[in-house]
């Protein structure tokens, strides 16, 4: 986790930066509230901010207010106000604006470290809670609710940008036999390894989640039908290429896949899932360990 230091005094910025370096805390330093606000709106923005009250452009109080408008995706930015203002009313003003903590200048190193570490613990806890709320406990990939929410977002983006997105339903073949013959603990190990293999073959912006039981849902943005068939077959091969090693046995595993792509403004999440499910059923009817696309899909791709 990096820290954003917003300080227009070069002396104070150098001193605080030295402390942070000594404590092994990575940080970025900017000298104005305007630059800080631009940085905080980026996808990988720092999650902990040390900011002066008096700043060029946007001052610290206004920056705190703006910070509190962020976090629509569930993230939280922890803000510590550093200022020479030390009246009780100033403290209340900073807290009312959205500051999480308040430290008077000149900054005492031990106090600063305590406040920073407290903020870091809160951010780490928030990230842990968010991960638990959005990821499957067993496989550590997105859970059903989150992958469906991601599919809904991607469908909206696809309609807006006019670019297709591929939806893949993958099902572990004969998984019930693994559970019945070797036990649920072994079945869990198989699911974890299949999830890992599915995720390892994806692009950074592709998504995979556990749809339910032994079914996985993959969302591939900007991917037409022809490309989706090819990518799905590559993923299918990767999953089945090597046996899965468990304490009980070496287990060969294959997956069947059903594919559809977004193709019109009338598409809905429910329609796409039904199309992918029909294609998955066709893959299983065909003998499993294969990829089937929506029957009427245009082989030229959209």
N, C-alpha and C positions, 0 to 999 in steps of 0.2 A: 504494500500500500504506500503510495507516495503522498506527500504533504505539500499543500500549496501555501507559500508564504507571500503575503501581499503587503509590501512595505516600501514606501517611497524614500525612506532614509537609508542611504547606502551603509552608514555605520551600523544602524540597528539590523539591517538585513544581513550584513556580513557576520555580525556577532551571533544572531540567532541561527543563521545557516551553519556556523561553526559548531554550535551546540548540537544541532540535529545530526551533523556528520559524525561527531564524536559518539553519539548514541546509536549510530548505525541506521538512521532513519533517512530514507531517500526523500528529497524535496525538490520542488520547482519554485523559483523566486520571480515575481513580477512586481513592477513598481507602481501600477495604477489599478484602480478598481475596474476600469474599462477593460484592460487586458485580462484581468482575473475573470470577469464575467464571460468573455469570449471563450476562455479556456474551460470554464466550468460547464459550458453547454456542449462540450464534445463528448463522444461516447465513453471514452476512457478517462474522464475527468478525475482529479484527485478527490478523495472522499473526506479528507480532513483539511480544514483551512485555518491558518493563522492570519488574521487581518488587522491592520491598523484602522483606527477610527477615521483619521483625516487622511484622505487619499486624493490624488488627481483624478479627474473624470468622475467616476461613481465613488462616493465616499463609503466608509465601512458600514454605516447604518443602512444605507440604501442597498448595498451589496448583500447584506444579510437578508433583507426583505426579498430580494430577487432570488437568492439561494433557496428560500422557502417555497418559491413557485416551482422549483424543480422536483424531481423525485416521482414523476408520474409512473415510472416503471418499477417503483417499489424500493429504489435506492435512497439512501439518506446521506447528506453531507453535514458533517459535524464542524461547527464554526466556533472558534475561540477568538474573542476580541482582545487585542493588545492596544492599550492606550494610556496616555498620561492623565486622562480624565479619571478622577478617583472619587467623585461624589456619589452618594447612594443613588441619587436620581439618575446619574449617568449609567450606573449598573442596570437600573430598571429600564431605561430607554433601550440599552443594547439587548437585554433579554426580550423585551417586547418586540423588537425588530426581528428576532429569530436567532440571536446568538445563543450557543449552548453553554458557554463559559466566558469568563471575563478575567483578564489579568492586567494589572497596572504596570506601567513602565516607571523606572527602568526594570526590565524583566529579571527576576531572580531565576538562575538556571535550574535549581532544584524544583521550584514551583512550576516552571514551564514544563519540565520533564514529567512531573506528576500529572499535569493537565493533559499533556499530549498522550501519555500512556492510558489515561482514563478514557479519552476520546477514541483511541485506537481499540481498546477493549469493547467499547460500545459498537463501533463500526464492525469489528470482527463478529460480534454476537449477532448483529443485524444481518450480516451476510450469511451466517450459518442458518439463521432462522429462515431467511429467504430461500436458501438452497433446499432446506428440508421441505418447504412449502411447495416448491416447484419441481422437485426431482423425485424419481422413484426410489424408495428406500433400498431396494435390493440391487438394482442395476446401476444406479446413480445417473441414469439419463433422465430426460424430461418425463414427468408423469403424465397421465392421460389428460388431465385438465389443462396442463401447460402446453402440451403438443397440439391440442385442439385449439387453444387460444392462438398459438403461433400459426396454425393453418388458417384461421380466420383472418389474421393480420396479413398473411401472405396472399390470400385470395383478394383482399382489398387492394393490395399493392399491385397485384397482377392486373386487375381491372383498370386501375389508374394509369399504369405504365404501358398497358397493352402488350405485356410479355407473358408467355405461358409459364406455369409452374407445374411440376410433376408431383403427384402424390402416390406413394408406394405403401401398400400393406404387405408386411412380411410375416409369415407364420412358420414356426419351427415344426418340421415334419415329425409325426409320430411321437410328440413330446409326452403324451400320456403314458406310453410304454416305458419311457425313461423313469417317470415318477413311480409307476406301478412295479417295475422290476428292480430299480436301484434305490428308490426312496426320494422323498422331496428335497432332502439336503443336496443330493447329487443333481437333481433337477434345477435347483437354485444356482448351482455352480455353472451349469450349462447355460442358463439364461444370462448370467453375468458375463460369460465369455462371448456369447452371441452378441450381446449389446456392445461389448468392447470392439468386436470385429466390425459390426455395422458402423460404429462411430469412427473407427480408424480410417475408413475408406471415403469419408465425406469431405466436401470442401468446407472451409471455415464458416461459411454462411448457410450451409445446409443444416437441417434439423432432424433429430431422431428422438422418438419417445416411446415409452411402453404403453401400448394402446389397451392392453388387457391380457392377463394370462401369459401365453406364449406368443402373442401378436405384437408387432412393432409397427409404428407409423413413421414414415420418412417424408419430409417435405423438401423438395429440391427447387429453389427459385430459379427463374430464367432458364428453364429446361424444357425443350419441346419433346414430343412423343418419341421420336427416333433416338434422341440422346438419352432419354429416360430409360428406354429398353436396354440400350447398351450399358449404361451405368448400373442399372439394376442387375444385369447379368454378371457384371464384374464383381459387384458386392456379393451376389449369390455364390459365385465361385470362391471368393475369399473366405466366406463363412464355412464352406464345405471342404476347402482344400486340405486342412489339417484336422486330425482328430482332436477332441477336447480332453485334456488330461485331468482326471479327478482322482481322489484317493481310492475310489471304488473300482474304476475301470477307465480304459481309453474309449471314448465315445465318439463315433462318427455322427456328425450332425449336418442336416441339410435344411434349407428353407424354401418355401414356395412364395412367390411374389405376384401381387396383382397391382397393375398400374393404370392410372388415368392422368389426364392433364387438364388444366383449366383451359376453356376455349370460348367462353362467351360471358357477357355481363349478367346473364341469368343464372350462372352457376351458383350453387350454394354449397356450404360445407357438407350438409347432409347428402346432396346429390353426388358430390365427389367421393365421399366415403362409401356410398352405396355402389358407385361404379367400380371403385377399387376392390370392394368386397366381392362383387360379381366376378371380376377378373381373377381374384385370388381363388375363388371356388373353381373356376375353369382350370387354373394351374394345378389344383389338387386332383381334379377329374382327369387331367392329362397324365397324371402319374407322379406328381410332386417334384421337388427339386428343379423347378423351372420358373420362367417368367412369362406372364400373360398380360397383355394390354387390353384396354377396352376395345371390343370387337370392331366398332365402327371408326376407330381412330384413323386418321389420315396418315398413311405410311410416310408421306413426305414431311410430316411434322408441321406444327404451327408456330 
